[in-house]
Amino acid sequence: MPAFDYAPAPESRSIVDIKPSYGLFINGEFVDPVDGNRFKTISPASEEVLSEVASAGPSDVDRAVSAARKAYKSVWGPMPGRDRAKYLYRIARIIQERARELAVLESLDNGKPIRESRDVDVPLVAAHFFYYAGWADKLPHAGFGPDPRPIGVAGQVIPWNFPLLMLAWKIAPALACGNTVVLKPAETTPLTALVFAEICQQADLPPGVVNIVTGAGETGAALVNHPKVDKVAFTGSTEVGRMIAKSVAGTRKRVTLELGGKAANIVFDDAPIDQAVEGIVNGIFFNQGHVCCAGSRLLIQESVADAVLESLKRRMAQLRVGDPLDKNTDIGAINSAEQLDRIRTLSEIGAEEGAERWSAPCILPDRGFWFAPTIFTGVTQAHRIAREEIFGPVLSVLTFRTPAEAVEKANNTPYGLSAGVWTEKGSRTLSIADQLRAGVVWANTFNKFDPASPFGGYKESGYGREGGRHGLEAYLEH
Amino acid sequence: MSTDRLAVRKTYKLFIGGTFPRSESGRSYEVVGADGAFLANAALASRKDVRDAVQAARKAVPGWAGATAYNRGQVLYRIAEMLEGRRDQFAAEVAAFGEDPSTVDEAIDRWVWYAGWSDKLAQVYGSGNPVAGPFFNLSGPEPTGVVGIVAPEEPALLGLVSVVAPAVVTGNAVVVLAPEMRPLPAISLAEVLATSDLPGGVVNILTGRPAETAPWLAAHMDVNAIDLTGASDPEFAKALEEAAAENLKRVVRPSPVDWAADPGIARMLPFVETKTVWHPKGI
């Protein structure tokens, strides 16, 4: 059969205007950090330096928290919900207006394919602001009492895998409920958050309601531990989540944590195989596997394991790895050298521990950080690649014989963020979904997100929910 | 019958897995009433008792969490019935600690309040979510698992019931550290629980010194959540919260509570997890 190759179809980056350097966004304006420290942010696909951003020290964080406190007391807290709503609607609209710019910038700074930033991340960001805008003047109807009140200043720390989307998940509900925020984006992906700061300016959002402090872990720690922060929201690793949970002990700070995962994606023998394979691919290779809810443990019923794996490998061989800005790209760049290291190390351990490795045959670019889509078969529950979050395009495959064994294996993890079930039998879907200890169960689908749908984990995947009516609870006194 | 009949006294033991063992440590401690008079020797639970209780609770989770909400409601209501029948006994027990006997009535009514919530919380706290696509999408609360509880020192019975009932009604199993100085109503409550069709292990009650046992409970890796309501010393509560962070337990911090007030639903919510299930719609 003749094979038709794709011609490159790069999205133009002329739509973004990256400044050579950015300050911190405090009290409605961009300011220099007090101690003058800056760091570079690069494109993981080319290692080219995109810009220089400020590293916020403790006194910068203090300034930001003070600005947020003042805005909370004087403007945002007392503002009628109806007006808060209108500001949030404005922000949602500006995000839609600048959607392409945001998508390109996100792909540049993060390395994710433009197809995803354009079709998934940015539309969900706008939708999230729209959704919570509507709640701002309806909070007494949300089921948290007749007069729910905001908490105060929220300190929010977000990861690099969905930079702008995680910002939306944090900021939209916080603002809708009448809180003000200081948000720290991840150090490798600060740019879209800084453009979001410009969007706040365009929306005439009162100064201090949203403050963005860029920096690394110390900046985040300074924010989380700041005594004037009333509410801490964190998305990231379980390791850091644990540190945060310890550091807020004995305080009155409210906390929500959205942490790691090691989701089981369970394929029963009656599942439609082609559909399931698409779901498996989407489950683990979406966003290079940099997804806390990724379906990183594939559990296949033994009788169909060979057929599923054969089909999966055939499909994986078709995945296009490369330039994130190419509209045909399925899998972009690994976000950082550090993350690539972790993925490589765990993959080597997987092979050393006796699992069989297979990587899709693909040519990886010379520059930048890349990892071919990879599966491990013959994985046992004791293998580190079956227990630890790899956070990359690496799938561990296990098999099972009975539904009970599938549930047992799926739940055999300290995590509990998400899970997948593939079967044509409705009663089986519902029964398995009931038994899985995970906050989101995708049946005959995977990695679906919506602002109306609560998201969050069981066990060591953290606590609290983001999205939906449930997502309001974290930002209200009740 | 002569009035000087010699009373048969009760041995107060622990309540683990539906049975009444003594502390494996063989220890006990003196419990005295408000007037300082000796009331009983209570079991002084140890670290090993905490572990046994957690194990019993974990074992009880699948059955209790898997029971129908209707069934759980019936069991909780049955507890109220059994308690009502022994109202005078409990009134005397709390009075011995100088407490108002009317708190017993409140405690009975509290079981009734929570019994009714068993099949309503999912309707009030769950949701059908209108996502932007052809998907069925439903969120509902599920029990967190094993909940450790440091019960408030007083009111001895009402405080205990007010922290235990909201955790178990949703399907959790609990290990509760009874009030150190006023443990007797807790063990009498265990007798009520044992005769109310509550499966063994759903509620486990340890008497003794929370200062000794709570750190083991807070640090136990098979406990999913902890209610620190009875940890009134801030430094102690902080240490417990830090220990609880190790496996990211859900934590209820101590705060002043008006036990006579309408309890609302706030005590149930920390011990449920919201699960959201998606399924495509299609022909």
Interface residues (C-beta under 8 A of the other chain):
Chain A: A127 G143 T238 G241 R242 A245 K246 A249 G250 R252 L257 L259 P414 G416 T429 L430 A433 A438 G439 V440 V441 W442 A443 N444 T445 K448 D450 A452 S453 P454 F455 G456 Y458 K459 E460 G462 Y463 R465 G468 R469 H470 E473 H478
Chain B: V124 Y125 S127 N129 P130 V131 A132 G133 F135 N137 S139 T144 N224 P234 E235 A237 K238 A239 E241 E242 A244 A245 E246 N247 L248 R250 V251 R253 A266 L269 E273 T274 K275 T276 V277 W278 H279 P280
